[in-house]
Amino acid sequence: MSSETHVLFPKYTSAVGTAGGKSYYTPAWDVSRWKTVSATVLLEAAFSTTTVNAQLEESADQETWSGIGVSTSLTAGNPVTLTKTDPLRYLRLKVSITGADKMATFWAFAVLRSE
């Protein structure tokens, strides 16, 4: 079984939310040769009233994106792993931050496996 690890958001990425919510996306990556993709996201810190969610998205053409499963709420210090088996050709990770003038610091990586 072969595998690769990719950094999605480097240690440590800080981002700011807005009252209506602000989403940050990784570049799309071609996962067509991989059977399973597992993305791990760790929220390091956030203001107490900040809501931070993560979700994998997939696309066959990089134009129309669909969320995989539900958006997962992140809690500081608790890594969350999102997994997709037999994904479409492209994947990306979306991290959303809600809260006017709120900030969160996080990082994420993915492990791609051939089996």
N, C-alpha and C positions, 0 to 999 in steps of 0.2 A: 504494500500500500504506500503510495507516495502522498506527500502533503507539502503545502507552502503556507507561510505565515505572511500576512500583509498588515501594515499599520494603516488604520483608517483615519483616526484622529490622533496625532502625536501626543506624547506626554509633554506637557499638560496643555490642553486647549481650553481657553476661557472664551465664553460667549455670553452675549447679553440678550435678554428677552424683552418683549413688549407686552402691553396690556392685551393685545389681540393674539399674541403668540408669535414666535419667530422660529423658523426651522432652518437647520443647517444640514447640508448634504455632502457626503463624500463623492468624489468623482465615481462615475460608473465603472465597473470593472467586468471584463469578459470572463465568465465562469463556465463556459461551455464544456471545458474538458474535465470539470470537477463534478463529482457525484453529490458531495455534501459540503455545505459552507456553514461554519459556526462563527458568529461574530460576538465578541465579548466587549461589553461597555462597562466602564467603572466611573461613576460620579464621585469625584474627590471631595468637592465642597459646593455648596450653593447657599444663597440667602434663605432664611427659614421659610419664607412664603413663596419660594420659587418652585414651580412644578417642572420637572425634566422627564421627558419620555423618549424612548428609542424604538425604532421599527426598521426592519429590513424591507426593502422594496425591490421588485423585479420587473424586468421589461424584456420583450423580444426585440425591440427596435430602438431603444433609448429615447423614445418620444412619449410613449404611453406607459406610465408607471403604476403598479398596483402594490399596495401594502401586503406583506406576508403576515398572516395572523393579526393580532391586535397590537396596538401601541403599548409598550411596557413602561410602567412608571419606574424611575430610578431613585434609589435611596443612597445617600452618601455612604461610602465604605463597603457597599454590597455589590459585587460584580454581577451582571446579568448576561447570560448567554442566549443569543437568538440563533436558531438553527433552521436551515432549509435543505431538504433533500430533493434532488432532481430539479434544480432551479431553472428558470428561463435563462436565456443567454447572458443577460446583464443583471447585476445586483448593485445596490448602493445602500448606505445606511443613512437614515434620517434621525437627527436628534432635534427635538422641539423643546423650547424653553418658554414658559408662560409666566408673566408677571412684569408689570411696568418697571423699567429700570432695574431689573433683577439680573444677576449674573451667576453662572455655573462654570465649574472647572471639571473637565472630564477627559477621558482618553478611550480609544477603542482599537481593537485589532481583530483580524479574522484568520481562521485556519481553514484552508481548503483541502479537501481529501478526495482521492480518486475512488475510494470504496466506501 
